[in-house]
């Protein structure tokens, strides 16, 4: 077995600060639970704030300190996104019982990914959009890898270091190739790494027990009576001396994620910044499901307030605003999803400040990501048309992008109609049942035929006679409705050389010449 542990030491603080701007993240931040500080960033630590301080004491040390409430559900949602990214690399992913740790079993997939070093580098790159600091470790046992990762002796890398090109730390860490090496590393590890060890830390320290080797030197029966059997059982599982069955994580069939904004969002840019966090989680889920997104819905919960209209009558502000983004073809491109959501938000005025965002995806297809192409093809050109249509519909609305649909009717004004451009089947629409339009007909028709004067039985355009080049083409149709057409069509040329399409009426229609269209 080959287990890789991903520990996120600042998960709670990073999940809280996900909706803050870069400038705000650099200010002192801290999380509190039961009026005591439980997590701080480097700026707050520099001001003397540390975990365990009371809220009032922390504010006295750093008056500019921004405080947030610790929220286990928020942490769980962020950790689940990390697990979903991991599922794209191996089907055996486990959420460890310890704090903020994800375990991956890699023995069956190392060859596929090109070895452990390359796999870890690709994994870090895939996790980069989530913006978490990682501590990694590898070991033959799941519990052993988790303890080494939480100890902090493994590789550590932040998103900024990845952007700066520091790749050496990504492939180096606390690796134990066999059980003997793992046990030697664990003997030097501190006692507080174990769950029961943290609970009884003061008692263990008072007894002079600082490392796991000190703990193992004592009689097991006495330790079990005083501190419980779970302390020894966890140690045995980490050292590979006791079985450690694990249940793999399965991603949900639909995606639902919520994000509470630290400050109310008054502009679409602020909403888009928070939605970017949810989109990163959505793509992580899609990778875990080997899925591509067909449509997703963003729901914005607004601040509850009331306003007065011109008649001084109270009008309630909507509690929620919902936006649905549909893709012409299912995809999993982060830049494209962000662009489409930006276009939709630009058309959606916010009725009130936004306090919370939720993202839902129930329409997806099972498909692998498309492979790259060495040479451009018609398929690549079609994808460009699809992207253009998606963006136009997101910007102009579903009814703002139309196309001409051919109809089986000989009358030119009834031979096509406008309809909303479909999102599916772009570039692959089958020909109409009536066949393709004749080549001798123009593509541009006037909204209504323009009456023409005539001289010597020839039509005049702008006071100048037209030269008849071909015709007549007789069209008699519409006997089944009230718009009967009986016409002789001609192709003519004006004095500038441009070709036009004209007709002369017969029988039921008012007599005379009419201009129907122009050749481009």
N, C-alpha and C positions, 0 to 999 in steps of 0.2 A: 504494500500500500504506500502511496505517496500523497500526503495531505499538505495543502497550502492554506494557511490561515491569514485572513485579512482583518486586522484590527483597526478600528477608527477611534482613536483616543479623544478626538474633539467632536464626535458625532453630534451631541446635543447642542453644542454651541454653533456648529456649522449649519445644522438644520434650522436653528433659530435665525441665524444671520443670512440665510439664503435669499431673502427678499430685500436685504439692505444693499445700498449702493457701495461701490468700492471705497469711496471716501468714508462712509459710515462704518464700514468694517474695520477701518484703521483706528477708530476711536475705542476707548475702553468699553468692553462689553462683559457682562456677567449674567449667569442664570441663577435664580434663587428657587428654593423649595422649602416650604415651611419657615420662611423668613430667614433662611441661611443660604449663603453662597455655595453653589455646588460646582460651578465651572466658570473659568475666566479665560480671556484671550491674553495675548502677550502684552498688549497696551495696558490692560487692567493689572496684570501681574507686575509690570514696571512701576505702577503707582502704589504697590504694596497690597493690593487686593488678592486674597487667596481663598481657596475653598474652606468652608467651615466658619467664616466670619458671619456675623449678623448683618442683616441688610443695612441697618443704620450705621454700623461701623464702616462698612464698605463705602457708603456714600460720603462719610466724613473723610475717608482717605482720598477718594476720587470724586469730587462733586459733579464732574461731567460724565460719570459712569452711567451707561445705558443698561437698564436691568430688564430682563425678560423672565417669564415664568417657565420653569422646566416642564416639559410636556412629553410623557412617555409615548403617546400616540404619534406625535410628530417625529420622534426619534425612530419609532418602528417603521413609519412610512419611508423615511430616508434610508434605513438599513435594508428594507425590502428592495428598494431600487438597486442597491449594490448587489444583492443576491440575484436579481434578475439579470444584471450584466454578467455575473459569473455563470449563469445558466447557459449563456451563449457559448461557453467554452467547454463545459462538462455537464452531464446530466446529474451528477452526484454533488449537489450543493446543500449545505446544512447551515441553519442558523444555530450558532452555539448558545449554550445556556449562559455563558459568561457575558459580560457587558460588551455590546457593539462589536461582535466578531462573527465573520462568515467563514465557513470552511468549505474547501473544494478538494475532492478526490481526483487526482490527476494521472494516476498510473495508466489508465486506459486511453488517455488522449494525448500523452506527451509526444508520441511519434507523429501524430496527425498535425500537431502545432509546431513541430520542428525542435522539440527539446524544451527543457524547463526554463532556460534563460529567455528564449524567444517567446515562450508562452507568457511568462510573467511580464515581459515588456509590453506585449500586446494587450494584456489584461489591464495594466496601468493606463495605457492609452485609451482603452474603452471606458475606464472609470473616470477619466479626466473631466468630461462634461458635468459630472455630479459635484466636482469641486471639494472632495474630501481629502484630508491628510491620512496617509496609510502607514501602518506598521505591518510588515509581512514576515512570516517564518514558515519553514517547511520541515516536516518530520514524518516518521513512519506511522505515528498515531495521531488521531484527530485531536484528542485532548492535549497531547504534548505540543502540537503545533500551535494550538490556541494559547497555551501558557507562555510559550516563547514569544509569540507575537504581542501579547499584552505586557510582557516584561519590557518590551521596547528595544531588545537587542537586535531586532531584525531590520530590514531596510525601511527607511522612512523617506517619504517624498511628498512634496506639496505640489499643487497645480502650478505655482509660479516656477518651481524648479524644473518641472517638465517643459514649460515654455522656454526656459533658459537653456535647454539642451542637456541637462545633467541626467545621463542615462546609466552611469556606472552604478548608482545606488539601486536601480531598478532590478538588477540581476544579482546583487549581492545581499546577503542577509543571514539570519540565524538558521542555517540548514543543518539538519542532522540526517546523514545518509542511512544510518542503521540504528538499532535500539541501543547499542553500547554508547554511541556518540550522543544520542538523545538523553540517556540517563545521566551521562556526565554533565551535560548542560543543565539538566533539571536539578541536579544536586546543588548547583551554585545559585539557583533561582531563589528569590525571597519567598517567605511563607505566605505573605499577603496575596500572592497570585491565586491561591486556592480560595474558593468561595467561603468555606468554613473558616479558613485562615483569616480572612478579612473581618469576619464576625468576631473572632476571638483574638484579634491582633494584640491588644493590650496584655491579655493573659499570656499569650505565647512569648511576647517580648519580655515580660517579667520573668519568665522561666529561662530566658537566654536562648530562645529558639528563633533564629533569624533566617536560616535557609532551609530548604527542603531536606538537605543532608542532615541538619540538626534534628529535624522532625523524625527522620527515618532511624536515627540512632536510639530513640526511646522505645520502650516496650509498646507493642501495638495494642495490647489489651488495655493498658492504662490510658493510652491516648483515646481509644474508642469510648471508654467509660466517661472521660472528662469532656471530650470535645465532639463526640458523636462518630459513628462509623462512616458518615459521608466524607469526612476529611480524608481518611485513609483510602476510601473507595475512589475518590477523584484522583488521588495520587497514583494509585495502582493503574487506573485507566490511562493516565498520561504516560506512565513508564512502560505500558504494554504488558502488564502483569495481570490484567483483568479484561474481560471482553467489553467492547464499547460499541454496541450496535447503534447505527444512526439512520434516521428516516429522511430521505431526500425531500427537498422542497419542490412543490409543484406550483407553477404560476397560475393565477386565476384565469378563468375563461374570458372575463371582461375586465377592462381597466377602469378603476375608480380611484382618484386620489384628490385630497384636499390640501389646501395651503392657506394658513391664516397670515395675513400681511402684518408686518410689525407696525407700520404706519398706514393710515388710510390713503388710498390711491385716488388722486384727483384727476389724473391725466391718463390717456391711453398708453403712454410710454411707461408709466409706473405699473400699469396692469400687465403690459407685455413683458416687463422685467420679471414679475412674479410668475407669469405663465410660462416663461422660459424654463423655470425649474420643473414645472409639471410636464412640459414637453420632453425634457431630458428623461424623466421617469417613464413617460409613455414609450419612448424609444427603447429604453432598457427592457421594459415589459415585452415589447414587440420582438426584440432580439431573443428573449427567453422563449417566446412562443413560436419562433421561426415564422413570424407573421409580418404582414405589410398592412399599413393603415389605409382603410377606405374612407373613413369619416370620423371626426371626433367633435365633441361638444364642450365648450367652455362656459361655465356658469359662474357669474359674479354676484356675490351677496353684498348688497348696498347697506349703507348706514341708514337706520330707520329714523326718519325725520318727516316733518310735514311743512308744506309751503302754502302760501296764499296766492290765488290767481287774481286776475283783474277784478273779479266780482267779490273779492274778499271771502270766497268760499274755500274751505280746506280741500286740498287735493293731495291724496296720499302718494308718496314716491314709491315706485315698484320695489318690492323687496329683492327681486333678482332680475338679472338680465342674462339671457341665454344666447350664445352664438354657436352655430353649427358650421363646420368647415368640411366640405366634401371634396375629395380628390377625383380627378378625371380617371386616374388609374391608381390602384393601391401602391403606396410607397412608404419608405422609411428614411427619407432624407431630412435631417434636422433643419437645414437651411431652408428647404422648401416649405416645411410645415410652419416654421417661424414667419416666413414671408407671407404665406396665405393668411395666417392669423393676424398679422400686422395690417394687411389690407382690409380684413373684415372689421377690425377694431377701429380703423380710420373712418369707417362709415357708420359707426355706432356711437352716438353721443351718450355719455354717462349721465344718467338722471340724478345720481347722488354719488358721493365718495364710496369706493369699493373697500370692503373690509376682509373678504375671504374669497378665494378662488377654488373651484373644483373642476377637474377635467375627467371626462368620461369617454370611453371608446368601446362600442359594442359592434361596430362594423369593421371587420378585418378579414383578410384572406390568408390562408396557409400557403406561403411561398417563400422560397429562398431569395436573397438579394440578387439582382442581375449581375452577371459577370462582365468585366471590362472588355472592350473591343479594341483590337489593334488598329483597325481602319473604320472610319465612319460608314454607317450604312443607312438605309432607308428607315430602319427601326429607330436609329438615333435621331433622325430628322423628325420622325413621328413623335418621339418623346419630347422634343422641343416644342412641337405644336400643342401637345397635351399640357405642358407646363404653362405655356402662354394662355391657353383657355382657362386653366385653373386660376391664374392670377387675375385675368379679366373678370371672371365671375366673382371672385372674392372682392374685387374693387368696385364693380358696377352693380352687383346683385345678380340673382338668378334670371331676372327678366331683362337685364341690361345687355346681354350677349345673345344675339339671335342669328339664325341661319335660314337660308332658303331651302324649302323642301319641295322638290319637283312633284307635280300632280299630273295624272293622266287626263289632260284636257288640251284640245287643239287651240283654244282661245289663249293668246299670250298673257292677258291679264289674269287668267285663271289657271295658268300652267304651273304656278308655284305659290307658296305661302310662307309667311314668316313664322318661325317657332323657336322656342328656347333651344340654344345649342346643347346637345346632350353631353353629359360628362363621360359616358361610356361609349366606346366604339369610335373615338376620334380618328379620322384618317382611314377608317375601314368601313365606311357606310356603303351598303350595296346599292347598285343602280336602281332607279325607280322602275316600277312595273311597266311604265309606258316607254322605256328605253331612253337613251340619251337624246338631248336636244339636237336638232339638225344644225350642222355647221354654218348654214347660210342664214341663221337667225342671230341677231345681236344679243350680247349679254346684258346691255343696259337698256332698260325700258323706261319710258316716261311714266310718272304716276298716273296721269290720264292722257289719252291721245290729244295731240295739239292740232286744231283745225288749220288747214292751209288754204290760202287763196290759189286760184288757178288762172292760167292764161293759155289759150289755145289748147285746152284739154290737158295741159301739163301743170303739175303743182309748183308753187313758188315757196321758197324758204328765204325769209328775210328780204323779200322783194325780188329775189333772183330765181330764175327757173332751175329746176332740178333736171339732171340728165338721167333718164331711166336706163339702167344697165341690165337688169334681168327681171323676169316675172311675166305673167302673174302667177302667184301661188294662191290658189283659191282655198279659203277656209269657211266652212259652213258648219256651225255647231251651236249648241245652246238651245236646241228646240225643246229640251226637257225642262227648261226653267224660263224665267222672264227675260234673260239677257241673251237673246238670239243674235248671233253674229253671222253676217254674210258679206265677206270681204275678198278683195283681190289685192295681195301683197306684192310690192316691188322693192328691189334694191336700187337706190338712186345715189347720185353723186352731186355734191354742191360745187360751186365755183372754186372752193379751196381744195378740193380733192377728197374731202371727208365723205364717208359712206353713211347713208341713213336708210332707215326702214320705214316705208310709207305704205299706206293702203288706200283703196278707193272702195267706198261702200256700195252695196248692192241690195236690192229688194227692201227688207224691213227696216234697215238702219237709215238714219238721215243721210242724204247724199253728200258727196264731196270727198276731198282728199284730207288725210290725217297723217301726222307724224307719230309713229309708234315707238321708235327706238333709234339708237345710234350705235355704230360699230366702233369699238375702242381701238 
